[in-house]
């Protein structure tokens, strides 16, 4: 849907999905909902998120009518993302906190992990590093239990960013190197590469070039399991040759 960053094409595809959803509404209400949500998601990923807002609000109401708990949570989180990009960051926090409570009640652990990841960055930005680390740790453990490799890579990216902000530079650099390599092997959203660049820039002000290069190279040799162990503070096995 995002067409690898080709925003005009993504927006056009999104509007096609929304048009199809509207055409289906008179036939089967349920069939219209995925098209509406998918179309809204495509519009959300364009540079101007405001076109997506009414469609996510509509999708959220339709999922509520159906009583589909999982998609209520996803649509709510997506609406929060749009509101954040429209300048209402506090609204997004409130939505995340609400969906986290609901996801725990529903035992929807994938959404729990997602919300913990996002709320951890609120905590980080407010200087609550211990709380942020606790959230990221719980999220990463859940993703490991759920066997979500690409989502694990995203968590490792977040760990690296947080640890860099905390001054744990060597560990942050090793996790950054692991994230860079594992994203090539496993995949992940494009924002991971952008976040890695921010982390790399921050580490560049804290470590000399030789130390940073060595730590990154050590990280690139880690397996996924070894990188997870490093992030969680466990003793990783020897890096692969």
Backbone as CSV, one residue per row, in Angstrom:
resi,resn,N_x,N_y,N_z,CA_x,CA_y,CA_z,C_x,C_y,C_z
1,UNK,0.814,-1.197,0.000,0.000,0.000,0.000,0.850,1.250,0.000
2,UNK,1.995,1.232,0.715,2.813,2.432,0.756,3.729,2.539,-0.443
3,UNK,3.814,1.493,-1.259,4.577,1.551,-2.494,6.002,2.053,-2.294
4,UNK,6.626,1.561,-1.193,8.027,1.878,-0.928,8.293,3.381,-0.926
5,UNK,7.356,4.138,-0.387,7.575,5.565,-0.243,7.111,6.389,-1.419
6,UNK,6.513,5.787,-2.447,6.012,6.561,-3.584,4.623,7.071,-3.208
7,UNK,4.605,8.211,-2.511,3.394,8.695,-1.871,2.234,8.934,-2.832
8,UNK,2.429,9.573,-3.993,1.255,9.776,-4.863,0.582,8.471,-5.262
9,UNK,1.399,7.439,-5.560,0.840,6.147,-5.926,0.124,5.510,-4.738
10,UNK,0.719,5.630,-3.550,0.086,5.078,-2.351,-1.249,5.737,-2.097
11,UNK,-1.300,7.052,-2.234,-2.553,7.753,-1.997,-3.608,7.337,-3.017
12,UNK,-3.201,7.175,-4.280,-4.146,6.744,-5.312,-4.678,5.352,-5.010
13,UNK,-3.785,4.436,-4.607,-4.221,3.084,-4.240,-5.181,3.134,-3.060
14,UNK,-4.880,4.018,-2.108,-5.734,4.135,-0.934,-7.125,4.590,-1.325
15,UNK,-7.199,5.572,-2.190,-8.506,6.082,-2.603,-9.279,5.039,-3.404
16,UNK,-8.549,4.204,-4.169,-9.219,3.109,-4.868,-9.859,2.151,-3.867
17,UNK,-9.107,1.846,-2.789,-9.639,0.947,-1.762,-10.862,1.549,-1.104
18,UNK,-10.809,2.845,-0.822,-11.944,3.491,-0.192,-13.158,3.512,-1.122
19,UNK,-12.895,3.720,-2.415,-13.990,3.705,-3.380,-14.639,2.341,-3.459
20,UNK,-13.813,1.303,-3.461,-14.337,-0.057,-3.488,-15.139,-0.334,-2.230
21,UNK,-14.630,0.141,-1.100,-15.341,-0.072,0.161,-16.711,0.575,0.121
22,UNK,-16.781,1.808,-0.405,-18.071,2.491,-0.481,-19.030,1.751,-1.399
23,UNK,-18.508,1.229,-2.515,-19.355,0.498,-3.457,-19.898,-0.777,-2.836
24,UNK,-19.141,-1.377,-1.920,-19.566,-2.636,-1.312,-20.548,-2.438,-0.166
25,UNK,-20.604,-1.206,0.353,-21.402,-0.980,1.550,-22.843,-1.405,1.353
26,UNK,-23.393,-1.116,0.179,-24.793,-1.449,-0.047,-25.012,-2.951,-0.199
27,UNK,-23.909,-3.694,-0.423,-24.036,-5.139,-0.617,-23.866,-5.882,0.707
28,UNK,-22.714,-5.663,1.344,-22.433,-6.339,2.606,-21.621,-5.407,3.478
29,UNK,-22.171,-4.983,4.587,-21.483,-4.023,5.448,-20.128,-4.547,5.880
30,UNK,-20.068,-5.820,6.257,-18.802,-6.368,6.738,-17.716,-6.266,5.678
31,UNK,-18.058,-6.535,4.419,-17.049,-6.535,3.364,-16.482,-5.137,3.136
32,UNK,-17.218,-4.113,3.493,-16.748,-2.755,3.252,-15.693,-2.326,4.251
33,UNK,-15.656,-2.954,5.404,-14.790,-2.459,6.464,-13.306,-2.628,6.151
34,UNK,-12.853,-3.818,5.703,-11.430,-3.920,5.392,-10.990,-2.913,4.336
35,UNK,-11.804,-2.701,3.321,-11.429,-1.736,2.296,-11.301,-0.339,2.855
36,UNK,-12.224,0.040,3.741,-12.156,1.354,4.371,-10.896,1.482,5.211
37,UNK,-10.612,0.453,6.011,-9.436,0.506,6.868,-8.148,0.509,6.057
38,UNK,-8.080,-0.348,5.021,-6.881,-0.395,4.186,-6.680,0.924,3.464
39,UNK,-7.760,1.458,2.938,-7.646,2.741,2.259,-7.192,3.831,3.198
40,UNK,-7.733,3.856,4.406,-7.324,4.851,5.387,-5.857,4.692,5.741
41,UNK,-5.408,3.426,5.851,-4.003,3.194,6.175,-3.090,3.762,5.096
42,UNK,-3.460,3.573,3.840,-2.655,4.123,2.764,-2.592,5.635,2.821
43,UNK,-3.732,6.273,3.122,-3.739,7.727,3.245,-2.934,8.167,4.459
44,UNK,-2.949,7.370,5.523,-2.180,7.692,6.715,-0.697,7.780,6.408
45,UNK,-0.231,6.944,5.466,1.190,6.873,5.174,1.644,7.923,4.170
46,UNK,0.749,8.797,3.721,1.144,9.892,2.850,1.689,11.015,3.701
47,UNK,2.391,12.016,3.097,2.983,13.080,3.905,1.960,13.877,4.698
48,UNK,0.719,13.997,4.233,-0.308,14.746,4.938,-1.337,13.759,5.477
49,UNK,-1.307,13.464,6.787,-2.148,12.399,7.326,-3.608,12.772,7.476
50,UNK,-3.964,14.059,7.374,-5.342,14.421,7.699,-6.395,13.769,6.818
51,UNK,-6.123,13.387,5.524,-7.197,12.714,4.780,-7.606,11.387,5.388
52,UNK,-6.708,10.755,6.163,-7.005,9.432,6.718,-7.931,9.499,7.920
53,UNK,-7.970,10.636,8.603,-8.674,10.694,9.885,-10.129,10.257,9.809
54,UNK,-10.950,10.829,8.932,-12.370,10.421,8.934,-12.573,8.956,8.586
55,UNK,-11.673,8.398,7.773,-11.834,7.000,7.381,-11.478,6.064,8.536
56,UNK,-10.466,6.422,9.314,-10.165,5.604,10.486,-11.266,5.741,11.526
57,UNK,-11.808,6.946,11.678,-12.922,7.115,12.612,-14.120,6.260,12.184
58,UNK,-14.366,6.213,10.879,-15.449,5.386,10.363,-15.159,3.903,10.591
59,UNK,-13.934,3.477,10.290,-13.567,2.076,10.487,-13.705,1.682,11.951
60,UNK,-13.269,2.565,12.842,-13.344,2.275,14.263,-14.790,2.061,14.697
61,UNK,-15.689,2.913,14.233,-17.095,2.768,14.591,-17.684,1.484,14.024
62,UNK,-17.295,1.110,12.812,-17.839,-0.116,12.211,-17.338,-1.355,12.944
63,UNK,-16.052,-1.346,13.320,-15.531,-2.487,14.076,-16.216,-2.577,15.438
64,UNK,-16.522,-1.430,16.040,-17.253,-1.450,17.313,-18.641,-2.043,17.132
65,UNK,-19.290,-1.688,16.041,-20.618,-2.240,15.763,-20.557,-3.762,15.642
66,UNK,-19.475,-4.258,15.055,-19.314,-5.704,14.875,-18.810,-6.399,16.131
67,UNK,-18.282,-5.613,17.080,-17.715,-6.204,18.276,-16.407,-6.920,18.026
68,UNK,-15.650,-6.475,16.992,-14.370,-7.105,16.644,-13.259,-6.455,17.469
69,UNK,-12.957,-7.070,18.617,-12.031,-6.470,19.564,-10.659,-6.179,19.007
70,UNK,-10.093,-7.120,18.249,-8.737,-6.940,17.727,-8.662,-5.733,16.792
71,UNK,-9.607,-5.639,15.880,-9.552,-4.550,14.911,-9.992,-3.222,15.517
72,UNK,-10.765,-3.247,16.575,-11.045,-2.010,17.313,-9.744,-1.439,17.843
73,UNK,-8.904,-2.298,18.394,-7.623,-1.854,18.937,-6.718,-1.307,17.833
74,UNK,-6.633,-2.025,16.712,-5.759,-1.584,15.621,-6.230,-0.262,15.034
75,UNK,-7.535,-0.140,14.806,-8.058,1.101,14.238,-7.883,2.254,15.204
76,UNK,-8.054,1.989,16.499,-7.836,3.035,17.495,-6.395,3.514,17.509
77,UNK,-5.460,2.581,17.450,-4.049,2.952,17.434,-3.698,3.758,16.186
78,UNK,-4.247,3.346,15.060,-3.968,4.069,13.824,-4.542,5.484,13.875
79,UNK,-5.731,5.625,14.443,-6.306,6.954,14.604,-5.421,7.804,15.516
80,UNK,-4.874,7.199,16.557,-3.959,7.923,17.434,-2.734,8.426,16.689
81,UNK,-2.215,7.599,15.781,-1.055,8.007,14.967,-1.393,9.248,14.149
82,UNK,-2.579,9.243,13.552,-2.999,10.392,12.737,-3.116,11.641,13.601
83,UNK,-3.738,11.514,14.772,-3.903,12.661,15.654,-2.555,13.210,16.105
84,UNK,-1.616,12.315,16.368,-0.260,12.733,16.736,0.351,13.585,15.636
85,UNK,0.223,13.133,14.390,0.811,13.862,13.270,0.032,15.130,12.927
86,UNK,-1.148,15.252,13.483,-1.894,16.502,13.348,-1.606,17.453,14.504
87,UNK,-0.684,17.040,15.396,-0.246,17.916,16.469,-0.814,17.619,17.837
88,UNK,-1.667,16.597,17.950,-2.265,16.271,19.247,-1.607,15.025,19.809
89,UNK,-0.398,15.191,20.315,0.359,14.052,20.834,-0.286,13.471,22.087
90,UNK,-0.886,14.324,22.895,-1.510,13.842,24.125,-2.703,12.935,23.819
91,UNK,-3.424,13.236,22.727,-4.547,12.375,22.343,-4.044,10.989,21.988
92,UNK,-2.901,10.937,21.319,-2.354,9.622,20.977,-1.965,8.849,22.231
93,UNK,-1.356,9.542,23.203,-0.981,8.864,24.441,-2.222,8.254,25.104
94,UNK,-3.290,9.022,25.188,-4.500,8.538,25.843,-5.074,7.333,25.112
95,UNK,-5.047,7.369,23.777,-5.540,6.227,23.006,-4.677,4.999,23.262
96,UNK,-3.361,5.179,23.271,-2.455,4.056,23.523,-2.676,3.461,24.906
97,UNK,-2.831,4.307,25.895,-3.056,3.812,27.254,-4.375,3.045,27.335
98,UNK,-5.391,3.549,26.644,-6.683,2.854,26.641,-6.600,1.521,25.910
99,UNK,-5.993,1.525,24.717,-5.909,0.271,23.964,-5.015,-0.737,24.671
100,UNK,-3.998,-0.269,25.387,-3.158,-1.192,26.150,-3.982,-1.892,27.223
101,UNK,-4.805,-1.127,27.949,-5.662,-1.749,28.974,-6.609,-2.753,28.340
102,UNK,-7.211,-2.380,27.223,-8.169,-3.271,26.568,-7.475,-4.502,25.988
103,UNK,-6.277,-4.302,25.428,-5.541,-5.430,24.856,-5.144,-6.426,25.944
104,UNK,-4.735,-5.926,27.105,-4.408,-6.831,28.215,-5.653,-7.608,28.641
105,UNK,-6.783,-6.917,28.722,-8.022,-7.578,29.133,-8.420,-8.661,28.133
106,UNK,-8.157,-8.409,26.838,-8.497,-9.367,25.788,-7.408,-10.412,25.578
107,UNK,-6.282,-10.235,26.258,-5.109,-11.107,26.074,-4.641,-11.081,24.617
108,UNK,-4.731,-9.907,24.037,-4.257,-9.688,22.662,-2.808,-9.220,22.769
109,UNK,-1.909,-10.198,22.902,-0.539,-9.880,23.285,0.240,-9.159,22.190
110,UNK,-0.132,-9.370,20.948,0.549,-8.646,19.872,0.274,-7.151,19.977
111,UNK,-0.960,-6.784,20.272,-1.292,-5.367,20.433,-0.694,-4.831,21.732
112,UNK,-0.651,-5.637,22.772,0.020,-5.209,24.009,1.459,-4.813,23.711
113,UNK,2.164,-5.671,22.972,3.560,-5.381,22.637,3.674,-4.100,21.814
114,UNK,2.782,-3.940,20.854,2.792,-2.752,20.011,2.610,-1.481,20.847
115,UNK,1.646,-1.509,21.754,1.354,-0.324,22.560,2.480,-0.029,23.538
116,UNK,3.062,-1.066,24.124,4.193,-0.863,25.032,5.363,-0.205,24.307
117,UNK,5.627,-0.653,23.086,6.690,-0.046,22.278,6.476,1.456,22.131
118,UNK,5.245,1.838,21.776,4.952,3.246,21.522,4.989,4.064,22.811
119,UNK,4.413,3.538,23.871,4.391,4.265,25.138,5.785,4.391,25.729
120,UNK,6.658,3.452,25.412,8.039,3.549,25.894,8.725,4.802,25.375
121,UNK,8.400,5.201,24.154,9.034,6.397,23.611,8.471,7.667,24.237
122,UNK,7.222,7.641,24.671,6.704,8.759,25.461,7.510,8.881,26.751
123,UNK,7.720,7.739,27.418,8.488,7.742,28.660,9.922,8.218,28.420
124,UNK,10.535,7.730,27.351,11.901,8.152,27.027,11.981,9.660,26.824
125,UNK,11.054,10.200,26.051,11.088,11.629,25.746,10.873,12.488,26.984
126,UNK,10.257,11.893,28.015,10.022,12.615,29.263,11.080,12.299,30.311
127,UNK,12.129,11.568,29.914,13.230,11.267,30.817,12.961,10.140,31.785
128,UNK,11.887,9.387,31.572,11.561,8.252,32.456,12.175,6.984,31.845
129,UNK,13.527,6.928,31.911,14.252,5.885,31.195,13.998,4.488,31.760
130,UNK,13.920,4.371,33.092,13.681,3.051,33.686,12.320,2.507,33.267
131,UNK,11.316,3.378,33.253,9.981,2.955,32.833,9.972,2.574,31.357
132,UNK,10.681,3.359,30.552,10.764,3.049,29.116,11.432,1.698,28.900
133,UNK,12.503,1.446,29.636,13.212,0.174,29.499,12.335,-0.992,29.915
134,UNK,11.558,-0.818,30.979,10.653,-1.876,31.435,9.608,-2.195,30.365
135,UNK,9.073,-1.162,29.730,8.079,-1.369,28.681,8.676,-2.092,27.484
136,UNK,9.849,-1.642,27.037,10.481,-2.280,25.891,10.834,-3.732,26.192
137,UNK,11.245,-3.983,27.427,11.601,-5.351,27.815,10.390,-6.266,27.751
138,UNK,9.266,-5.828,28.302,8.054,-6.648,28.244,7.613,-6.875,26.799
139,UNK,7.677,-5.808,25.986,7.273,-5.921,24.584,8.150,-6.920,23.837
140,UNK,9.450,-6.850,24.053,10.362,-7.746,23.351,10.138,-9.197,23.770
141,UNK,9.904,-9.425,25.038,9.640,-10.794,25.500,8.359,-11.348,24.884
142,UNK,7.343,-10.505,24.781,6.093,-10.943,24.157,6.317,-11.301,22.689
143,UNK,7.043,-10.476,21.995,7.304,-10.725,20.572,8.101,-12.010,20.388
144,UNK,9.018,-12.262,21.295,9.796,-13.506,21.215,8.874,-14.709,21.434
145,UNK,7.971,-14.609,22.403,7.035,-15.706,22.668,6.083,-15.921,21.498
146,UNK,5.715,-14.831,20.827,4.790,-14.906,19.701,5.491,-15.234,18.385
147,UNK,6.818,-15.306,18.407,7.613,-15.608,17.216,7.325,-14.601,16.099
148,UNK,7.683,-13.346,16.363,7.453,-12.240,15.428,8.800,-11.622,15.039
149,UNK,9.559,-12.265,14.139,10.940,-11.824,13.867,11.064,-10.369,13.436
150,UNK,10.262,-9.924,12.472,10.416,-8.548,12.007,10.043,-7.557,13.104
151,UNK,9.050,-7.901,13.924,8.685,-7.035,15.037,9.783,-7.017,16.099
152,UNK,10.484,-8.126,16.256,11.622,-8.169,17.177,12.712,-7.218,16.709
153,UNK,12.972,-7.184,15.408,13.967,-6.253,14.869,13.579,-4.813,15.201
154,UNK,12.288,-4.510,15.097,11.823,-3.168,15.440,12.085,-2.868,16.919
155,UNK,11.873,-3.846,17.784,12.148,-3.649,19.207,13.634,-3.410,19.456
156,UNK,14.473,-4.151,18.759,15.917,-3.957,18.920,16.324,-2.549,18.513
157,UNK,15.690,-2.043,17.464,15.916,-0.666,17.034,15.553,0.304,18.148
158,UNK,14.416,0.080,18.789,13.972,0.955,19.874,14.906,0.852,21.083
159,UNK,15.367,-0.361,21.386,16.324,-0.533,22.474,17.593,0.274,22.210
160,UNK,18.104,0.196,20.997,19.334,0.918,20.664,19.155,2.413,20.863
161,UNK,18.018,2.926,20.427,17.752,4.356,20.567,17.661,4.759,22.031
162,UNK,16.958,3.967,22.827,16.823,4.277,24.245,18.162,4.217,24.965
163,UNK,18.931,3.165,24.703,20.218,3.011,25.387,21.184,4.121,25.000
164,UNK,21.115,4.578,23.762,21.949,5.714,23.357,21.576,6.952,24.159
165,UNK,20.285,7.158,24.362,19.821,8.310,25.139,20.232,8.197,26.604
166,UNK,20.355,6.947,27.102,20.746,6.709,28.493,22.249,6.777,28.705
167,UNK,23.006,6.792,27.618,24.457,6.808,27.729,25.105,5.446,27.735
168,UNK,24.310,4.378,27.536,24.871,3.020,27.438,25.334,2.814,25.995
169,UNK,26.401,3.529,25.634,26.747,3.688,24.226,27.238,2.413,23.553
170,UNK,28.083,1.642,24.220,28.635,0.445,23.574,27.538,-0.578,23.285
171,UNK,26.677,-0.809,24.277,25.581,-1.756,24.076,24.628,-1.234,23.008
172,UNK,24.360,0.068,23.038,23.478,0.656,22.030,24.050,0.459,20.636
173,UNK,25.363,0.650,20.495,25.995,0.513,19.181,25.960,-0.936,18.700
174,UNK,26.151,-1.875,19.609,26.085,-3.282,19.214,24.671,-3.650,18.763
175,UNK,23.675,-3.171,19.493,22.294,-3.446,19.097,21.949,-2.736,17.788
176,UNK,22.500,-1.564,17.587,22.275,-0.862,16.329,22.855,-1.666,15.168
177,UNK,24.083,-2.163,15.335,24.686,-2.989,14.292,23.862,-4.234,14.012
178,UNK,23.354,-4.853,15.088,22.505,-6.038,14.909,21.233,-5.684,14.156
179,UNK,20.631,-4.567,14.513,19.397,-4.147,13.848,19.633,-3.890,12.367
180,UNK,20.732,-3.227,12.042,21.054,-2.944,10.642,21.165,-4.238,9.839
181,UNK,21.901,-5.206,10.383,22.115,-6.457,9.658,20.849,-7.303,9.600
182,UNK,20.147,-7.415,10.730,18.965,-8.262,10.790,17.828,-7.708,9.947
183,UNK,17.743,-6.399,9.840,16.699,-5.827,8.993,16.925,-6.238,7.537
184,UNK,18.165,-6.335,7.133,18.449,-6.786,5.768,18.047,-8.249,5.575
185,UNK,18.242,-9.054,6.620,17.951,-10.484,6.531,16.460,-10.796,6.705
186,UNK,15.826,-10.078,7.640,14.475,-10.436,8.068,13.423,-9.479,7.538
187,UNK,13.781,-8.224,7.471,12.826,-7.213,7.036,12.377,-6.338,8.186
188,UNK,11.511,-5.395,7.867,11.012,-4.446,8.858,10.542,-3.186,8.159
189,UNK,9.785,-2.387,8.867,9.260,-1.168,8.275,10.378,-0.183,7.963
190,UNK,10.097,0.719,7.020,11.111,1.682,6.596,11.510,2.623,7.717
191,UNK,10.606,2.844,8.700,10.950,3.764,9.779,12.125,3.242,10.608
192,UNK,12.357,1.936,10.575,13.478,1.379,11.338,14.794,1.943,10.824
193,UNK,14.953,2.012,9.509,16.175,2.577,8.937,16.319,4.042,9.327
194,UNK,15.215,4.775,9.322,15.266,6.193,9.704,15.658,6.340,11.170
195,UNK,15.063,5.514,12.014,15.386,5.562,13.447,16.832,5.167,13.691
196,UNK,17.324,4.188,12.933,18.721,3.781,13.062,19.669,4.931,12.733
197,UNK,19.307,5.732,11.754,20.151,6.868,11.392,20.225,7.885,12.524
198,UNK,19.104,8.097,13.203,19.093,9.017,14.349,19.982,8.466,15.466
199,UNK,19.845,7.170,15.739,20.669,6.539,16.776,22.149,6.625,16.419
200,UNK,22.472,6.346,15.162,23.868,6.401,14.720,24.434,7.802,14.897
201,UNK,23.658,8.809,14.548,24.112,10.188,14.702,24.360,10.522,16.168
202,UNK,23.468,10.054,17.031,23.636,10.326,18.462,24.865,9.616,19.016
203,UNK,25.056,8.372,18.609,26.229,7.633,19.075,27.522,8.248,18.552
204,UNK,27.462,8.844,17.375,28.644,9.476,16.802,29.156,10.643,17.625
205,UNK,28.300,11.214,18.459,28.719,12.311,19.333,29.232,11.801,20.671
206,UNK,29.081,10.488,20.925,29.458,9.935,22.227,30.645,8.980,22.150
207,UNK,30.851,8.355,20.998,31.940,7.406,20.816,32.873,7.894,19.716
208,UNK,34.164,7.581,19.859,35.061,7.920,18.752,34.815,6.959,17.600
209,UNK,35.312,7.318,16.450,34.995,6.562,15.240,35.417,5.108,15.328
210,UNK,36.593,4.845,15.905,37.086,3.470,15.996,36.221,2.626,16.921
211,UNK,35.875,3.175,18.089,35.070,2.429,19.055,33.662,2.169,18.506
212,UNK,33.110,3.159,17.845,31.781,2.993,17.263,31.796,1.935,16.165
213,UNK,32.791,1.994,15.305,32.893,1.028,14.219,33.050,-0.389,14.733
214,UNK,33.858,-0.571,15.779,34.080,-1.908,16.339,32.796,-2.461,16.950
215,UNK,32.076,-1.607,17.707,30.843,-2.062,18.344,29.782,-2.396,17.300
216,UNK,29.689,-1.588,16.257,28.721,-1.878,15.192,29.038,-3.207,14.521
217,UNK,30.301,-3.447,14.268,30.690,-4.690,13.612,30.393,-5.892,14.492
218,UNK,30.632,-5.767,15.807,30.288,-6.855,16.715,28.797,-7.152,16.656
219,UNK,27.996,-6.095,16.612,26.557,-6.270,16.562,26.094,-6.943,15.286
220,UNK,26.721,-6.605,14.182,26.318,-7.178,12.890,26.535,-8.687,12.838
221,UNK,27.366,-9.213,13.709,27.649,-10.646,13.723,26.690,-11.430,14.614
222,UNK,25.815,-10.737,15.315,24.902,-11.421,16.225,23.732,-12.049,15.471
223,UNK,23.311,-13.205,15.938,22.057,-13.790,15.444,20.896,-13.046,16.099
224,UNK,19.704,-13.327,15.639,18.528,-12.691,16.235,18.421,-13.049,17.716
225,UNK,18.601,-14.317,18.041,18.501,-14.741,19.438,19.581,-14.083,20.295
226,UNK,20.767,-13.961,19.753,21.855,-13.323,20.497,21.587,-11.840,20.718
227,UNK,21.034,-11.189,19.725,20.714,-9.766,19.872,19.612,-9.569,20.915
228,UNK,18.613,-10.461,20.918,17.556,-10.382,21.921,18.142,-10.577,23.316
229,UNK,19.019,-11.552,23.464,19.649,-11.797,24.758,20.436,-10.579,25.217
230,UNK,21.131,-9.938,24.302,21.891,-8.734,24.642,20.957,-7.621,25.107
231,UNK,19.864,-7.417,24.389,18.911,-6.365,24.748,18.302,-6.611,26.120
232,UNK,18.018,-7.881,26.420,17.371,-8.229,27.677,18.354,-8.358,28.832
233,UNK,19.621,-8.109,28.561,20.613,-8.147,29.617,21.101,-9.522,29.959
234,UNK,20.785,-10.502,29.110,21.270,-11.860,29.306,22.631,-12.003,28.637
235,UNK,23.336,-13.047,28.979,24.656,-13.268,28.382,24.484,-13.979,27.045
236,UNK,24.773,-13.294,25.922,24.611,-13.952,24.639,25.703,-14.981,24.390
237,UNK,25.390,-15.974,23.587,26.415,-16.936,23.185,27.360,-16.264,22.220
238,UNK,28.408,-16.961,21.829,29.410,-16.372,20.955,28.776,-15.924,19.649
239,UNK,29.217,-14.773,19.172,28.700,-14.262,17.894,29.116,-15.180,16.782
240,UNK,28.299,-15.225,15.732,28.611,-16.076,14.596,29.855,-15.549,13.899
241,UNK,30.694,-16.394,13.320,31.928,-15.934,12.669,31.619,-15.135,11.411
